[in-house]
Amino acid sequence: MARLLLKALDRAGFGPTVASELRSLDKAGDPQQQALIRQQSLEEALRLVERYKALPEQGRPCLWFTYHVHYKAPDWIGPRVADALNIPYAVAEGSRAAKRAHGRWALGHEGAEAALDRADAVFVMTAHDREALEAAKPPHQALVDLPPFLDAQDWPAPSARRSPGRVPRLLTVAMMRNGDKLASYRILAAALERLRHLPWSLDIVGDGEARQEIVQLFAPLADRVRHHGQIENRADLKALYDTADLFVWPAVNEAYGMVLLEAQVLGCPVLAGAFGGVASVVKHGETGLLTPPGDIAAFADALSLLLQSRDQLRRLGANALRFVRQERDLDQTALRLRNALEPLTARTGA
């Protein structure tokens, strides 16, 4: 998503450059590490301010833009540079988590909240994030909807035809990590166990430290499941999307899931768990089906329904292709960014 945002900002006419590669992410909740990150960030901010102020005024940035501010990855740099240069500050995919104000991530939470409070515009990527952002929104701040998107040019229109007479082909694409990914694979395997009486096959793309455990999960279904490992070549991945009848992913604690957009841009409908922002990328009943989070029985029931209705799969797939290509493409996103950011830069004379 960060790379796509750079492309969209460029398409919108802003000519973005990466100002800093310092990473503020602390997954472990280590207060000492967070303090170190804060100190490094403040030093980086000072260096950037000195560098930018040494430039002619017309060569300085007109806007600071940060992607994905949250308690595990606060932005200590952007607000300070924006203040020093008197330029607007914008955040895409910011999220607030009041329950993290105390405990292991307290310092990260403090930095994230301060950055979000400072932002002139926050681009809201899912309805799931909007509620907390609305509740804490400062008066000066604009909240702008910017739903997840992709560049359709990266995914040429599907070339393969899905044959109505063959066994339905299911597909999932996900890293094989412990935690939420493994939990999703567990739900998927359990749901498929309930559907042995129906014809289907499953292609799994992914790799990681939990691979052996995941392979064992699907061992009772081994005659129907193909493990492809990690696929780096986009053309090879596209071939699987093209020929799949349905993308299946329980999506435990997914922020939204880029793979769900990738499947749909190639006309493959989606069955997913309705966690987090998944409902912001899959239109329930139009481009796929969503089931209650973590509910194995509901996931199996929805899958059974779709496996026995080729007409519904084709309808959902056609809608999915239109939805992503017409509403979630780079051009639509660039227009949203331009409309929101140009007034901010105009106010500062940038």
C-alpha positions in Angstrom: 0.0 0.0 0.0 2.9 2.4 0.7 4.2 1.9 -2.8 0.7 2.4 -4.3 0.3 5.6 -2.3 3.5 7.0 -3.8 2.2 6.1 -7.3 -1.1 7.8 -6.5 0.5 10.9 -5.2 2.7 11.1 -8.3 -0.4 10.6 -10.5 -2.1 13.4 -8.6 0.8 15.7 -9.5 2.6 16.0 -6.2 6.0 14.5 -7.1 6.5 12.6 -3.9 10.0 11.6 -2.6 10.8 9.3 0.4 12.1 11.7 3.1 13.3 9.1 5.6 13.7 5.3 5.8 13.9 5.2 9.6 11.4 2.6 10.9 9.4 3.4 14.0 7.8 -0.1 14.3 7.9 -1.9 17.6 6.0 -5.1 17.5 7.1 -6.4 20.8 6.0 -3.6 23.1 9.4 -2.8 24.4 9.4 0.6 26.2 13.2 0.9 25.9 13.1 0.3 22.2 10.3 2.8 21.8 12.4 5.4 23.6 15.3 4.7 21.4 13.1 5.0 18.3 11.8 8.3 19.6 15.3 9.7 20.1 16.5 8.5 16.7 13.3 10.0 15.1 13.8 13.4 16.7 17.5 13.5 15.5 16.3 12.6 12.0 13.7 15.3 12.1 16.4 17.9 13.0 18.6 16.7 10.2 15.7 17.0 7.7 14.7 20.4 8.9 18.3 21.7 8.5 18.5 20.2 5.0 15.2 21.6 3.8 15.8 25.0 5.3 19.1 25.2 3.4 17.1 24.8 0.1 15.6 27.7 -1.8 12.0 28.2 -0.7 10.6 26.9 -4.0 12.7 23.7 -3.6 11.3 22.9 -0.2 8.5 20.3 0.4 5.0 21.7 0.3 3.5 18.9 2.3 4.5 16.0 4.7 2.6 12.8 4.1 2.9 9.7 6.4 1.4 6.3 5.8 0.0 4.1 8.6 0.3 5.8 12.0 -0.6 3.7 14.9 0.6 2.8 18.4 3.1 0.3 17.2 4.5 2.7 14.6 4.1 6.3 15.6 5.3 9.2 13.5 7.7 11.3 15.6 9.3 13.0 12.5 6.5 14.4 10.3 4.8 16.8 12.8 8.1 18.4 13.7 9.2 18.9 10.1 5.8 20.2 9.2 5.8 22.7 12.1 9.4 23.9 11.3 8.6 24.4 7.6 5.0 25.7 8.2 3.6 23.1 5.8 0.5 20.9 6.0 0.8 17.4 7.5 -1.3 14.5 6.3 -1.7 10.9 7.4 -3.1 7.9 5.5 -4.5 5.0 7.4 -4.2 6.4 10.9 -5.7 4.5 13.7 -6.4 5.3 17.3 -6.4 2.8 20.2 -7.3 4.4 23.5 -6.8 1.1 25.4 -3.0 1.4 24.5 -2.6 4.6 26.5 -1.1 2.5 29.3 1.0 -0.5 29.3 3.8 -1.8 27.0 3.0 0.5 24.1 2.3 3.7 26.1 5.1 5.7 24.5 4.2 4.6 21.0 0.6 5.4 21.7 1.6 8.9 22.9 3.5 9.5 19.7 0.7 8.2 17.4 -1.9 10.3 19.1 0.2 13.4 19.0 0.8 12.9 15.3 -2.9 12.3 14.5 -3.9 15.3 16.6 -1.5 17.4 14.5 -2.6 16.2 11.1 -4.5 18.6 8.9 -6.0 15.7 7.0 -6.4 12.0 7.8 -7.2 9.7 5.0 -9.5 7.0 6.3 -9.1 3.7 4.6 -11.8 1.6 6.4 -15.0 2.2 8.2 -13.5 0.3 11.0 -10.9 3.0 11.6 -13.4 5.9 11.2 -15.3 5.6 14.5 -12.3 6.2 16.7 -10.9 8.9 14.4 -14.2 10.7 14.4 -14.5 10.6 18.2 -11.1 12.2 18.7 -11.0 14.5 15.7 -9.6 18.0 16.4 -11.6 20.9 15.0 -9.0 21.8 12.3 -8.8 18.3 10.9 -10.4 16.9 7.8 -11.3 13.2 7.6 -11.2 12.1 4.0 -12.4 8.6 2.8 -9.7 6.9 0.9 -10.7 3.2 0.5 -8.0 0.6 -0.2 -7.1 0.5 -3.9 -4.7 -1.0 -6.4 -3.2 -0.2 -9.8 -5.3 -2.2 -12.3 -2.5 -1.8 -14.9 -0.5 -4.1 -12.7 -3.2 -6.7 -13.2 -4.3 -6.9 -16.9 -7.8 -8.1 -17.5 -8.3 -11.9 -16.9 -7.3 -14.0 -19.9 -8.4 -17.4 -18.9 -12.0 -18.6 -19.0 -13.5 -20.3 -16.0 -15.1 -23.5 -17.3 -18.6 -24.1 -15.9 -18.3 -27.9 -16.1 -15.2 -28.6 -14.0 -14.7 -29.0 -10.3 -14.8 -25.6 -8.5 -11.3 -24.2 -7.9 -10.8 -22.4 -4.6 -7.7 -20.2 -3.9 -6.1 -18.6 -0.9 -3.0 -16.4 -0.9 -1.5 -15.6 2.5 1.8 -15.8 4.4 2.2 -18.7 6.7 2.9 -17.0 10.0 2.0 -17.8 13.6 -0.8 -15.8 15.1 -3.6 -14.4 13.0 -2.5 -16.1 9.7 -2.3 -19.5 11.3 -5.7 -18.9 13.0 -7.2 -18.1 9.5 -5.7 -21.3 8.0 -7.2 -23.3 11.0 -10.7 -21.9 10.3 -10.4 -22.6 6.5 -9.2 -26.2 7.1 -12.0 -26.9 9.6 -14.6 -25.4 7.2 -13.4 -27.5 4.3 -13.5 -30.7 6.5 -17.2 -30.1 6.7 -17.6 -30.0 2.9 -15.9 -33.3 1.9 -19.2 -34.3 0.3 -19.0 -31.5 -2.3 -16.6 -31.3 -5.2 -13.8 -28.7 -4.9 -10.1 -28.2 -5.0 -7.9 -25.7 -3.2 -4.7 -23.9 -4.3 -2.7 -22.4 -1.4 0.0 -19.8 -2.1 2.2 -18.8 0.8 5.2 -19.7 2.9 6.6 -18.9 6.3 7.6 -20.3 9.7 4.2 -22.0 10.2 4.3 -23.9 6.9 4.7 -27.4 8.4 1.8 -26.9 10.8 -0.4 -25.6 8.0 0.5 -28.4 5.7 -0.5 -30.8 8.5 -3.8 -28.9 9.0 -4.7 -29.8 5.4 -3.2 -33.3 5.3 -6.6 -35.0 5.7 -7.6 -33.2 2.5 -4.3 -33.6 0.7 -5.8 -35.2 -2.4 -7.7 -31.9 -3.0 -5.1 -29.3 -1.9 -2.1 -28.1 -3.8 0.6 -26.1 -2.0 2.5 -23.7 -4.3 4.7 -22.0 -1.7 5.5 -18.4 -2.1 5.1 -17.0 -5.7 7.1 -14.0 -6.5 6.3 -13.8 -10.2 3.1 -11.8 -10.7 2.3 -13.5 -14.0 2.2 -16.9 -12.2 0.1 -15.5 -9.4 -2.3 -13.9 -11.9 -2.7 -17.3 -13.7 -4.0 -18.7 -10.4 -6.4 -15.8 -9.8 -7.6 -16.0 -13.4 -8.6 -19.7 -13.1 -10.0 -19.7 -9.5 -13.7 -19.7 -9.1 -13.6 -18.3 -5.5 -11.0 -16.8 -3.3 -11.4 -18.0 0.3 -9.9 -16.4 3.4 -11.2 -16.2 7.0 -9.1 -13.0 7.4 -8.6 -13.1 11.2 -7.8 -9.6 12.3 -7.0 -8.4 8.8 -6.8 -4.6 8.4 -8.5 -5.1 5.0 -6.5 -7.5 2.9 -4.9 -6.4 -0.4 -5.2 -10.0 -1.8 -9.0 -9.6 -1.6 -8.7 -6.7 -4.1 -6.2 -8.6 -6.3 -8.7 -11.5 -6.6 -11.6 -9.2 -7.5 -9.7 -7.2 -10.1 -9.3 -10.4 -12.0 -13.0 -11.3 -11.7 -12.6 -13.8 -8.8 -15.3 -13.4 -6.1 -14.4 -13.6 -2.4 -15.6 -15.4 0.6 -14.0 -13.9 3.8 -14.5 -13.4 7.5 -15.8 -9.9 8.3 -12.9 -8.8 10.5 -11.6 -5.2 10.7 -11.8 -3.4 7.4 -12.6 -6.4 5.2 -16.0 -5.0 4.5 -14.3 -2.0 3.0 -12.9 -4.1 0.2 -15.5 -6.8 -0.3 -19.1 -5.8 -1.0 -21.2 -8.4 0.8 -23.7 -9.9 -1.6 -22.3 -8.0 -4.5 -18.7 -9.0 -5.0 -18.5 -11.8 -2.5 -19.8 -13.0 0.8 -18.7 -12.1 4.4 -19.3 -14.3 7.4 -19.2 -13.5 11.1 -15.6 -13.2 12.4 -14.1 -16.5 13.4 -17.4 -18.5 12.8 -16.3 -21.8 11.3 -19.9 -23.1 10.7 -21.0 -19.8 9.0 -17.9 -19.9 6.8 -18.6 -23.5 5.8 -22.3 -22.8 5.2 -21.5 -19.8 2.9 -18.9 -21.9 1.0 -21.4 -24.7 0.6 -23.9 -22.3 -0.9 -21.4 -20.8 -3.4 -20.0 -24.2 -4.4 -23.5 -25.3 -5.4 -24.4 -22.1 -7.3 -22.2 -21.5 -10.3 -24.6 -18.7 -11.5 -24.0 -16.8 -8.3 -20.3 -17.3 -8.5 -20.3 -15.8 -12.0 -22.5 -12.9 -11.0 -20.3 -12.1 -8.0 -17.2 -12.4 -10.1 -18.4 -10.0 -12.8 -19.4 -7.5 -10.1 -16.1 -7.8 -8.4 -14.2 -7.1 -11.6 -16.3 -4.0 -12.3 -16.1 -2.8 -8.7 -12.3 -2.8 -8.4 -11.6 -1.5 -11.9 -14.1 1.3 -11.8 -14.1 2.3 -8.1 -10.7 1.2 -6.6 -8.2 2.0 -9.3 -5.2 4.3 -9.1 -6.8 7.1 -11.1 -9.8 7.4 -8.8 -7.5 7.4 -5.7 -5.2 10.1 -7.3 -8.3 12.3 -7.8 -9.4 11.9 -4.2 -5.9 12.8 -3.0 -5.6 15.9 -5.3 -9.0 17.2 -4.3 -8.1 16.9 -0.6 -4.5 18.0 -0.6 -4.5 20.9 -3.1 -6.6 23.2 -0.8 -4.1 22.5 2.0 -1.1 23.4 0.0 -2.8 26.4 -1.5 -3.4 27.8 2.0 0.3 27.9 2.7 1.2 29.3 -0.7 3.2 26.2 -1.5 
